[in-house]
Amino acid sequence: MTYKSVKGTRDLLPVDTTAWLHVEQLIREVMERFRYGEIRTPVFEETTVFARGIGEETDIVGKEMYSFLDKGGSSLTLRPEMTAPVIRSFIQHNLGEQSGLNKLYYIGPMFRQERPQAGRFRQFHQFGFECIGQDSPFCDAEIIAMAAEIYRRLGIHSTLKINSVGDPFCRPRYREALQSFLRPLLAELSEESRRRTETNPMRVLDSKDPRDRELTANAPVILDYLTDESREHFEQTLALLDDLGISYDIDPRLVRGLDYYTRTAFEFISSDLGSQDALGGGGRYDGLVQELGGKATPAVGFAAGIERLLIVLEKNGYAFPVSEPLVYLIGMDDASRTWAFRTAMTLRRIGVSAEIDYAGRSVKAQMREANKLGSTFVVLVGESEMQAQVAQVKNMRVGTQEGVEFQHLTSYFSRMNHLTDNTESR
């Protein structure tokens, strides 16, 4: 029997993980500059964490979660998103008592049983960040600016769509107006939108069904129903984005797919992704902490799929760094091969990337391998070099060769490694 990865999952081979590690490192650099700390939660939670946190009427809870009973009869779920687990952890560990503002980020796998398609897998990966503890528009603007900075650093051109989905004080009036608009259209709406008209009418505006979108083109928009407080918060957020030079399109239909959002909702899209054009998105969720059993605490966050990010980077021809050894050590006989092995270990311990031959191949074959790997230097040592304690060091970039005493090799390549790092950083 031949085993293969489960449908909707895939292996990331070394040729893939080079790009992944580069993206993850860039995200971590941006997070450090904004003073966000990493949080890591278990990959599964009690099912109610997501049912209460995300909302029973969402596609995720209704159709896509990987839920199972453990041996004790408890219902557990592989995490389909990270905001609810982060808030569960925030409450459990009393982070709100320790600081009035908690700035957290994460990178990790999520799980949804949906139809696999370009950039969407059943095990997929997200990065995201949450700012918990303040209702200031500065927090909303900072979250958006952080996402924009990551895309800027990666050279990705995206469009920011933004809306306000109101608060518990303006939602009832808008819900009533929207239902009054939708009910005469029930016979023509999709089955899912007919159901949502009664349970969660704002989600009808999020329908991807072309007929639904045509029928709701003139639906009431929530921006006309905002309370003075929500309107002021939205306007201040937009003013801060203007001040930062971050352009945006106000989209009154943007409601996002999760029930916990309040006030600011936003999404970054890219034409390089085709019809499924969302790179990532987020918004404010001031009621989620209380919904999961904590004290009322405002919060705002963002999440994005790494697979989708990489699709855009590959389409744009992004130049990912290639892992190439600085030094390839060639031993010409048994004694020099042992020396090469020992010297490679010494160089690695001081931070120099080094490689050797393990198959006892000819010098010519080893030179071909060094060239294939992209080694900057080749160190050649045979019987005469062992006797003289002097290695022949060939610079593969310029073709020069010089003798370097064994005792000076470590400092020689330490210096070359430093020079190479400085050149690459420029």
C-alpha positions, 0 to 999 in steps of 0.5 A, spaced: 500 500 500 502 506 498 500 512 503 499 519 501 498 525 504 490 526 506 486 530 501 486 538 503 493 537 506 500 537 503 508 536 505 512 542 505 519 540 503 526 543 504 525 547 497 518 550 500 520 551 507 526 556 505 520 561 502 516 560 508 521 561 513 523 567 510 516 570 510 515 568 518 522 571 519 519 578 516 513 577 520 517 576 526 521 582 525 515 587 524 512 584 530 518 586 534 518 593 532 511 594 534 512 591 540 507 585 539 509 578 543 508 571 540 503 567 543 502 559 542 496 556 544 494 548 543 491 546 536 485 544 539 480 547 544 473 545 547 468 546 541 464 551 545 470 556 545 469 556 537 461 555 537 460 561 542 466 565 540 465 565 532 458 564 532 453 558 531 451 561 524 458 562 521 460 557 515 466 555 520 461 552 525 456 550 521 460 546 516 467 546 516 470 544 523 473 538 525 470 536 531 471 530 535 469 526 542 475 524 546 475 518 550 472 522 556 466 524 552 468 531 551 467 535 544 474 538 542 475 541 535 481 543 531 482 550 531 479 553 525 482 560 527 486 563 532 482 569 535 477 565 540 483 561 542 487 567 544 481 570 548 480 564 551 488 564 553 487 571 555 482 570 560 485 564 563 491 567 565 488 573 567 492 577 562 488 583 563 489 584 570 497 584 569 496 589 563 491 594 561 494 593 553 496 586 551 499 586 544 499 579 541 501 575 535 501 568 532 503 564 526 501 557 526 496 551 523 489 552 522 484 546 520 477 547 516 473 541 512 472 545 506 473 544 499 480 545 497 482 550 492 488 555 490 491 557 496 485 554 501 487 547 504 484 543 510 490 544 514 492 551 512 497 556 516 495 563 518 499 569 522 495 574 525 495 579 531 491 582 536 491 588 540 487 587 547 484 592 552 483 599 549 477 601 544 482 607 541 481 608 534 489 608 534 489 601 536 485 600 529 489 604 525 495 600 528 493 593 526 491 596 519 498 599 519 502 593 521 498 589 516 500 594 510 507 594 513 508 586 512 505 587 505 509 593 503 516 589 506 514 583 501 512 588 495 505 586 495 500 591 492 493 590 495 487 594 496 484 595 503 477 595 504 474 598 510 467 599 513 464 599 520 459 594 522 456 598 528 455 596 535 450 593 539 446 599 540 445 601 532 445 593 530 438 592 532 435 598 528 439 596 522 437 589 523 430 591 522 431 595 516 435 590 513 430 584 514 424 589 511 428 589 505 430 582 504 423 579 506 420 581 500 426 577 496 426 571 500 423 567 494 429 569 489 434 569 494 439 563 495 437 557 500 442 560 505 441 567 504 433 565 506 435 562 512 440 568 514 435 573 513 432 571 520 438 568 523 443 573 521 441 578 516 448 582 515 451 575 513 446 576 506 450 581 504 457 577 504 453 572 500 458 570 494 452 568 490 451 572 484 444 573 484 444 574 491 449 580 490 444 583 484 438 582 489 441 586 495 445 591 491 440 597 493 440 594 500 440 599 506 447 600 509 449 600 516 453 606 515 446 610 515 445 607 522 451 608 526 450 611 533 454 618 534 459 614 538 461 608 532 461 614 527 466 618 530 470 612 532 470 610 524 471 617 522 477 617 527 480 611 524 480 613 517 483 620 519 489 616 522 490 612 516 489 618 512 495 621 516 499 615 515 498 615 507 494 608 507 489 609 502 483 605 502 476 604 499 470 604 504 465 598 502 458 598 506 457 591 504 464 588 508 461 585 514 466 579 514 465 572 516 465 572 523 459 574 528 464 577 533 466 583 529 464 590 532 465 597 529 471 597 524 471 591 519 477 591 514 480 586 508 486 586 504 485 584 497 489 582 491 487 581 484 493 576 483 489 571 487 483 571 482 476 570 484 478 568 492 481 575 492 482 576 500 489 576 502 487 577 510 482 581 514 480 583 521 477 588 525 474 590 532 471 585 537 469 588 543 464 583 545 468 577 545 472 577 551 465 577 555 462 572 550 467 567 552 466 569 560 471 574 561 470 581 563 468 586 558 474 588 554 475 591 547 480 588 542 481 589 535 485 584 530 487 581 524 489 574 520 491 572 514 493 566 510 500 564 509 499 560 503 495 565 499 501 570 501 506 565 498 501 565 491 502 572 490 509 572 492 510 567 487 506 570 481 510 577 482 517 573 482 519 575 489 526 573 490 527 568 496 533 567 499 537 561 497 541 557 502 548 556 500 554 554 504 559 559 504 564 553 504 565 546 501 571 542 504 574 537 499 578 531 502 582 528 497 584 522 501 582 518 508 586 523 512 584 529 509 576 527 509 577 526 516 580 533 517 575 536 513 569 533 517 572 535 523 574 542 520 566 543 518 564 542 525 568 547 527 566 552 522 559 551 523 560 552 531 562 559 529 556 560 525 559 559 518 555 554 513 559 549 511 558 542 507 563 536 505 562 530 501 560 523 505 560 519 499 568 518 498 567 521 491 573 524 486 575 531 487 572 532 480 565 530 482 566 534 489 567 540 485 561 539 481 557 538 487 560 545 490 558 548 484 551 546 484 550 548 491 552 555 490 558 554 495 562 561 495 569 558 497 572 551 496 577 548 501 582 543 497 586 538 502 590 532 500 596 529 503 601 535 501 596 540 504 596 535 511 603 535 511 604 543 510 598 544 514 596 549 509 589 549 505 588 551 498 582 556 498 578 557 492 574 563 491 568 560 486 565 567 485 572 570 482 576 564 481 582 566 485 586 561 489 590 562 495 593 558 501 591 559 508 594 555 514 590 551 518 590 555 524 588 561 521 582 558 517 577 559 522 578 566 523 579 567 515 572 564 514 569 568 520 571 574 517 569 572 510 562 570 513 561 577 516 563 580 509 558 576 506 552 577 511 554 585 510 553 585 503 547 581 503 544 586 508 545 591 503 
